[in-house]
Amino acid sequence: MKPVFLIGYMGCGKTTLGEVLARQLGVPFIDLDQYIERQMGFAIIDLFAMVGERRFREIEAKALREVAAMTGVVVGCGGGTPCYSDNMLVMNKAGITVWLTTSPERIAQRLCIPEHKTKRPKINNLPDVDILPLVERELNDRSPYYGQAQLQFDSTDIETGPDTEHTAQRLVAILESLN
């Protein structure tokens, strides 16, 4: 099986849905940020602060190429991954890209949860009231990149375990129909 790359804005469910999707497909799940953290020995938020965004994006592109060479994996990419280098081209050539979508309001709601907010460099110090405008602006900027995905999939219904299981089953059926 070719790798499946889940892309989309932070908080759209790449990790939440990705872990369940991988389990249902019987393959490993790779969170690209966690993969980078293991390689570099630093949390993403610390790495970002130490090396800056430009260097981080270089590190991320290298890591993406490594996981793109794997087979039988589901990869949850960082929200900005598709927007840098030729990352979308790499993912589209190597496997199946799926843009997970949900409303900006739902994304902002998820991002305001303290345990979600503290691990994200772009929003960890941002007042909650400023998150929705940021999400709307960046979704608008990133849509041309996300729109290069081979599939678009609504990831709104992942708020509970049973919802996530059902949503992952829908995506499994779509992915299996492609083979």
C-alpha positions, 0 to 999 in steps of 0.5 A: 500500500502506498503511503497515505498523507493526511494534510490540513490546518492544525486542529483539523484532526490529522493525528486524531483521525490518522491514528484510528485510520492507521489502526483500521487499515492495519498499518503504522501511523507516523506523526511527522512532527513526532518523527522530527522530534525523535530525530532531532531530540527536541520538541517541535516548539523548542526546535522552532524557537532554536532554529527558526521557521526557515530551518525548521521547514528544511528539516521537515522537508527532509523528514517528509522525504524519508517517510514518503519512501516508506510503504504501508503507513499513514502520515499525519503532516504538520499544518504547514508541511504542504506549503513549503518546498515541493512537499505536495509534489513529493507526497502526490508522487509517493502516495495518496494525499487527503486534505482533512477539512472542517470549519474554521470555527470548529478548528479554532474551538479545538485549538483553544483546548489548553493541551492542544494550544500549548504544543503549537508554536504559532498559537501557544502565546496567542489569546483565544480571541485571536485564534479564529482570525488567524485560522481564517487568514491562514486557511485562505493562504494555504488553500491553494496548497491543500487543494492540490491533494488528491482527495478532500475529506470532511473531518468534522465528526471526530469529537468522540471515540465512536465518531472518530471510528465511524469517520475513519471507516468512511475514509477507509472505504474511500481509500479502498475504492481507489485500489 
